[in-house]
Amino acid sequence: MTRLTIDEAQQRIRLFLTGDMVEALRAVDYESPPLADQPSGLTLEAARRAAVRFSHVEGASDCLYRVDAFDESLVMRLN
């Protein structure tokens, strides 16, 4: 069993909060392609419409996000 150091755990948390989570939140609102009888080829990365801003203090286990999607804004904190 491999044990994480505190620094490694903090690095993983930082990457999740400022990378993975931001990318997931950007995909909450996306453009739908027109109905067709074939796949559109449009990827979620290209279709996403949500804008995300965040505030994170390195070493902290939380992050504050502002998500602009569906013509609304949501401020949320993930601890």
N, C-alpha and C positions, 0 to 999 in steps of 0.2 A: 504494500500500500504506500503510495506516494503522498507525502504531507506537503501542504502549501505553506509557504512563509507568509507572514503578514503582508509583505510587499507584493507578493504574487497574488494574494487574495484581493488586495486593493486594486491592483492592475486589472484583474478580471472584472471587478465591480465597475471600475471606470469605463472599460471597454463596453460592458453591457449597457450602462446608463447613457453613455455619450455616443455609442455606435449602434448596437443592435436595437435598442429601444427607440432611438431617433428614426432609424430606417423603418421600423414597424409602424410608428405613428404617422410617418409620411404616407403610408399606404392605406390609411383609414378612409380616405376619399380619393376615388380614382375615376377616370373617364371610362365609360362603357362604350365599346365599339358598336357600330350599327349591327342589327340582326342580319345574319347571312347564313348561307349553307356551307361555308368553309370557315375554318379558324382565321381570325384577323391577323394573327402574328404580333399583335400589340402586347408588349410585356408590361407587367405591373410597374416596373421601374419607369417605363416611359409614360404610363397612363396616370401615375399618381398626381394628385392635385394639392394635397395638404402641405402646408408650410409649417415647419417646426423650428422653434428657437428654444434654447435651453440654458440653464445656469447650473454649474456644478463646481464645487470646491474639491480640488484634488485631495484624496484621502478620506473624504466624507462618503457615507453610504446612501446619500439621497441626491435627487436631482429635481429641479423645477423646470417644467416644460410649458410652453405656450404653443398650442396647436390651432392653426387656422384651417378649418375645413368646413364644408357644407355651409359656406357663407356665415360662419360663426367663429368665435374664438373661445378656447377652453384653456384655462390655466390649471395645471395639475402638478402635484408633487408625488414622486415615487420614493418611498423609504424602504 
